[in-house]
Amino acid sequence: MNTLKHIAIIMDGNRRWATKRGLPKIVGHTKGADNLETIARACIENHIPFLTVYALSTENLKNRTKGEINHLMKLIEKFAKRLPEFEKHGIRINTIGDLSGLPGGTQTTLKQLEKDTSSFKSLTLTLAINYGGRNEILRAIQKIKNLKSKLIDEPEFQNYLDTYDLPEVDLIIRTGGDVRLSNFLLWQSAYAELYFTKTQWPAFKERELKKAMDYFYQAKRNRGK
């Protein structure tokens, strides 16, 4: 049977979920943030030690309205206040992306949250914030140039990526109906299984997660062999 250690999720469909119900779009983001904790606990129950989620892309930060971005920053602050829950369930918070593009207060909150949860071991929940796969690769190349390092092979290059301390991604799930990666984990998705569902993120519950996991376990993973 395939071994599933690391799930990555493109949490899409928050705004459409809200619009469908006649609610403001920001309500969709709030419901989506609440659902993240539900899915994190489901990963723990299913013995998945790593979960990475696409919380805010580099394109989102550039193109969404100021009001929507401000709401998302407030959700991050609210999320950080769930520290007692993270401690209860053993959830370690990690971040990837160019955090320098976020407000100073949000950067401080995220760094403190990473520090406060660093010893928790049931699940590493990685938040991709102001993240883009192309941007990550460019930043990795810049690190190599700055250090005057000689690039030898793929494993060495991976040491300069944001995900250098995470295991390989096994399964990428996209909710909301679109069938594309949208600049998410471009390098890391090379041999990941891809699962797409029309279910929008706020409605994506444990049952839907189980369907995605079953899809992974049934896949034939020959990795070019």
MOPE-V278231 format. One record per residue. RES is the residue in three letters. D_CENTER is the distance of its C-alpha to the mean C-alpha in whole Angstrom. Layout:
# MOPE-V278231
[[RES D_CENTER] [RES D_CENTER]]
This chain:
# MOPE-V278231
[[MET 25] [ASN 22] [THR 20] [LEU 16] [LYS 14] [HIS 11] [ILE 9] [ALA 6] [ILE 6] [ILE 7] [MET 8] [ASP 11] [GLY 15] [ASN 15] [ARG 18] [ARG 20] [TRP 19] [ALA 21] [THR 24] [LYS 25] [ARG 26] [GLY 27] [LEU 25] [PRO 24] [LYS 21] [ILE 19] [VAL 20] [GLY 17] [HIS 15] [THR 16] [LYS 16] [GLY 13] [ALA 12] [ASP 15] [ASN 13] [LEU 10] [GLU 13] [THR 14] [ILE 12] [ALA 11] [ARG 15] [ALA 15] [CYS 13] [ILE 16] [GLU 19] [ASN 18] [HIS 18] [ILE 14] [PRO 14] [PHE 10] [LEU 7] [THR 3] [VAL 2] [TYR 4] [ALA 6] [LEU 9] [SER 10] [THR 13] [GLU 15] [ASN 14] [LEU 16] [LYS 19] [ASN 19] [ARG 19] [THR 22] [LYS 22] [GLY 22] [GLU 19] [ILE 17] [ASN 20] [HIS 18] [LEU 15] [MET 16] [LYS 18] [LEU 15] [ILE 13] [GLU 17] [LYS 17] [PHE 14] [ALA 16] [LYS 19] [ARG 18] [LEU 18] [PRO 21] [GLU 19] [PHE 16] [GLU 20] [LYS 21] [HIS 19] [GLY 18] [ILE 14] [ARG 13] [ILE 11] [ASN 10] [THR 9] [ILE 8] [GLY 10] [ASP 14] [LEU 14] [SER 18] [GLY 17] [LEU 17] [PRO 20] [GLY 21] [GLY 21] [THR 17] [GLN 17] [THR 19] [THR 18] [LEU 14] [LYS 16] [GLN 19] [LEU 16] [GLU 15] [LYS 18] [ASP 19] [THR 17] [SER 17] [SER 20] [PHE 18] [LYS 18] [SER 17] [LEU 13] [THR 11] [LEU 8] [THR 6] [LEU 5] [ALA 5] [ILE 8] [ASN 11] [TYR 9] [GLY 11] [GLY 12] [ARG 16] [ASN 15] [GLU 14] [ILE 17] [LEU 19] [ARG 18] [ALA 19] [ILE 22] [GLN 23] [LYS 23] [ILE 25] [LYS 27] [ASN 28] [LEU 28] [LYS 31] [SER 29] [LYS 30] [LEU 27] [ILE 29] [ASP 26] [GLU 23] [PRO 22] [GLU 23] [PHE 21] [GLN 18] [ASN 19] [TYR 18] [LEU 15] [ASP 12] [THR 11] [TYR 15] [ASP 15] [LEU 12] [PRO 14] [GLU 14] [VAL 11] [ASP 13] [LEU 12] [ILE 10] [ILE 10] [ARG 11] [THR 13] [GLY 15] [GLY 18] [ASP 17] [VAL 17] [ARG 15] [LEU 12] [SER 13] [ASN 12] [PHE 9] [LEU 9] [LEU 13] [TRP 14] [GLN 12] [SER 13] [ALA 17] [TYR 17] [ALA 14] [GLU 16] [LEU 15] [TYR 15] [PHE 15] [THR 17] [LYS 18] [THR 17] [GLN 16] [TRP 13] [PRO 15] [ALA 17] [PHE 15] [LYS 16] [GLU 17] [ARG 20] [GLU 17] [LEU 15] [LYS 18] [LYS 19] [ALA 16] [MET 17] [ASP 20] [TYR 20] [PHE 18] [TYR 21] [GLN 24] [ALA 22] [LYS 25] [ARG 23] [ASN 26] [ARG 23] [GLY 26] [LYS 29]]
